[in-house]
Structures are given as C-alpha cells and as structure tokens.
Amino acid sequence: MDAIQSNYLTAGQPIESATGVLIMIHGRGGNALDIMALSDELQIEGMAIFAPQALQNSWYPHSFMAPIATNQPSVNLSLGIVAELVTHALNYGIVRERIFFLGFSQGACLMLEYISRNAGKYGGAIAFTGGLIGEVLVNDNYEGDFLGTRVLITTGNMDPHVPLKRVKETVAQLELQQANVRLEIYKDKPHTILANEMIIANDWIFSDNHV
C-alpha cells in the first residue's frame, strides 16, 4: 500500500482490519500523544486512530484569525498532511462515510478548514474550540456537500483565542454546505476540553446509531 511521508502516531485497530478511521489533530503546543490520549474516552471500538504530529508542535505560526497569507505555506502544508491521512485510509478500503475527525484549538481550526475545503459524507467531525482559518472567510475556498455529516463544535462564550463570532461564522458556512452542525457554547469555559464535551462527542458522533 501507499507510504505516508508525514510524522504521525497510530493506535486502535490496525488499518488492515479497522471498521473506520479517526484522525485526531492536536493544538498549538500540544502533540500527537496528548490528543491521542483522548481516544480512551471515546466509543470508537474497531477504529484505527491516526494522530499527525506538527513540526515544532504548531500547524501554522500565527493566530488562525490572521490574514491567511501570513500563515502560508504552513496552512497548505498542514492541510496536505490531513489529506495524506485521508487518502491512506481510502487506499485501505475505508469508505469516506467511516472517516471521522477530531481536533482541539489550532487542530480544530485545521480540521474544520480541511473538511470544509473537501466536504463530503464523512462519519463525523468534532471541533473542540475552533473555527475556520483567516482574517475573513473566503467562500470560494470551500467546496462540496457534507450530505448531512454530523459536526460537533464546542467553545466558550469568552474564549481568549477563538472569538465566538468566528465560531458562528463557521457554523453558518458548514450549514451552507449541508452539514448537520451541533454548537455547544459553555459559559466561562477555560481553553481546554471538559468532561461534558467528551460525553456529547460520544452521544452525537460515536453512538451506536451513527457509527
């Protein structure tokens, strides 16, 4: 099969016998091992887990709200890493409807950017505190139809890194592309992942009715 050039960790079921794939994308300053630790709390039996590792623990150098040109070529290179893992799963016979995504903070932003530029019927996506990338959203960047794919976005009402306005703009763009978006806003939530967010992720994305 194909060889992956990117640095990534694997866990869960071997890809050769997996019933699905979960791609987990860490935040700025985090790493693949950190984000992969969340998999112990997810109802993902039978899935292969891929967790790519960003160079120097960051997917792009500046805020996700900076002009996108100032974060290039890092954004495109990082999107390419996600695309490489998706292609790897497809090459092993995992259908797109069985590919799931999860990201936190900067990783959530990157994940949302990838799926909205490559919309299709995925298994589901979870963005823990993130939004689409750029000073302003450029609608021409986003292509495809999610065909009702479930997307969970969670955030705090006063998050110091991710403005609620951008989160709502992101929801609107995903819904324009026919995603089934659930937005959960927590009052005064710290920039972290709460236990309740994990519970909702399991119920909304990984429950037996949808996996």
Secondary structure, DSSP 8 states (H G I E B T S, - for coil): -----S-EEEEES-GGG-SEEEEEE--TT--HHHHHGGGGGS--TTEEEEEE--GGG-SSSS-TTS-GGGGTTHHHHHHHHHHHHHHHHHHTT--GGGEEEEEETHHHHHHHHHHHHSB---SEEEEES----SSS--GGG--B--TT-EEEEEEETT-SSS-HHHHHHHHHHHHHTT-EEEEEEETT--SS--HHHHHHHHHHTSSTTT-
